[in-house]
Amino acid sequence: QVQLVESGGGLAQAGGSLRLSCVASEKINVMGWYRQAPGKQRELVGIIALGGYTNYPDSVKGRFTISRDNAKNTVYLQMNSLKPEDTAVYYCNAMSSGRAYWGQGTPVTVSS
């Protein structure tokens, strides 16, 4: 059973920055961040593989950066140039043995 613990959410002003962290209980090949805004479906924010490959949707490309510290089983999400539409609960995700694991979620609120 993979456990994921997120931290780092909070309140930011538009144009500001926040960094989220996610610590996994074991080493995972592909980890990612998703978000879910009120009344909307959960959407992908970005993924990162052990070797460093990353992928982002157009909505965050150039503003958000995923990185990882493999020695610490930790994934980070650096969010810059935040917009009010980035307001959501952000979830860490890990895929292991065909199962998806989720963190508890950390809220991010961006004020205009």
NORHUSUL-V101669 format. One record per backbone hydrogen bond with DSSP energy under -0.5 kcal/mol. CO is the residue of the C=O (numbers start at 1). NH is the residue of the N-H. E is the energy in kcal/mol with one decimal. If there is no record, write none. Layout:
co->CO nh->NH e->E
co->CO nh->NH e->E
This chain:
co->3 nh->25 e->-1.7
co->5 nh->23 e->-2.5
co->7 nh->21 e->-2.8
co->10 nh->109 e->-2.7
co->12 nh->111 e->-2.6
co->13 nh->16 e->-2.5
co->15 nh->81 e->-0.6
co->16 nh->82 e->-2.3
co->18 nh->79 e->-3.2
co->20 nh->77 e->-2.3
co->21 nh->7 e->-2.0
co->22 nh->24 e->-0.5
co->22 nh->75 e->-2.5
co->23 nh->5 e->-2.0
co->29 nh->31 e->-0.5
co->29 nh->50 e->-0.7
co->30 nh->95 e->-1.6
co->31 nh->48 e->-3.0
co->32 nh->93 e->-2.9
co->33 nh->45 e->-3.1
co->33 nh->46 e->-1.7
co->34 nh->91 e->-2.9
co->35 nh->43 e->-3.1
co->36 nh->89 e->-2.2
co->37 nh->40 e->-2.3
co->43 nh->35 e->-2.5
co->46 nh->33 e->-2.7
co->47 nh->55 e->-1.6
co->48 nh->31 e->-2.5
co->49 nh->52 e->-2.1
co->53 nh->49 e->-2.3
co->55 nh->47 e->-1.9
co->57 nh->60 e->-1.5
co->57 nh->61 e->-1.4
co->60 nh->63 e->-2.5
co->60 nh->64 e->-2.4
co->63 nh->80 e->-2.0
co->65 nh->78 e->-3.1
co->67 nh->76 e->-3.1
co->68 nh->70 e->-0.6
co->69 nh->72 e->-1.2
co->69 nh->74 e->-1.8
co->70 nh->73 e->-0.7
co->73 nh->24 e->-3.1
co->74 nh->69 e->-2.9
co->75 nh->22 e->-2.0
co->76 nh->67 e->-1.7
co->77 nh->20 e->-2.5
co->77 nh->79 e->-0.6
co->78 nh->65 e->-2.5
co->78 nh->80 e->-0.6
co->79 nh->18 e->-2.0
co->82 nh->15 e->-3.1
co->83 nh->86 e->-2.4
co->84 nh->87 e->-1.8
co->88 nh->90 e->-0.6
co->88 nh->108 e->-2.8
co->89 nh->36 e->-2.1
co->90 nh->106 e->-2.4
co->91 nh->34 e->-2.8
co->92 nh->103 e->-2.0
co->93 nh->32 e->-2.5
co->94 nh->96 e->-0.5
co->94 nh->101 e->-2.8
co->95 nh->30 e->-0.5
co->96 nh->99 e->-2.0
co->99 nh->96 e->-2.6
co->101 nh->94 e->-2.0
co->106 nh->90 e->-2.8
co->107 nh->10 e->-0.9
co->108 nh->88 e->-2.0
co->109 nh->12 e->-2.6
co->109 nh->111 e->-0.6
co->111 nh->14 e->-2.5
